[in-house]
């Protein structure tokens, strides 16, 4: 009787080899990018949040004391109405750059990001264009506070216009580190830029995908909760926060923003931050 073993071994080897070819390497960002790009929940959440923000435009405009800046009460008389909006993952969807890193199996590629900004092909996120058009029809000026870099304003303006946003002037785009006379915060902190807008306008609403789009605090959950505590009721009323599971302060907080750490160490620290049963 002939043994079935060689045939079995060949079959097993075949299965293993096929398995190797068909099972891609894991990537920490796969599910976050997949959800952002394909889940109906993501699409509906954006539409829901922008619809709620749109409903607040009229009441905010009609109330002369309404102000969305987290600062002491100030003299609002004579100030024209404005909005403060973030750009990336608030108005424009840049997840194709994250998706490429996932498919290529590598870290986020900043060279790819710069090419992406230059191409100016990012699409508008659901609900965002209708909201910005509604604000423009009401005579509300939008200021785009973004942590894109100085020098990227022209490409960003082109992208916003191509995506349908009613932006009139490149001066409405304030990039990271925009020089604000006498203000101490620099770089990605938007405090000085918010203050600059506040000197020129009554801010009706703010929209962003990141905590720092509303208020500044050290990148730790306890400090963030404490800083936002007086303004909790403003979320959904004057401040509209959109979901971003791909990046943000929360992503780098477990490793205390030490980006230069080896990937394995960052992952170990992220695992240690999880809440277990
Ligand atoms: Mg953003």
Boltz pocket constraint, residues with backbone or C-beta under 6 A from the ligand:
constraints:
  - pocket:
      binder: B
      contacts: [[A, 86], [A, 87], [A, 88], [A, 89], [A, 90], [A, 208], [A, 209], [A, 210]]
      max_distance: 6.0
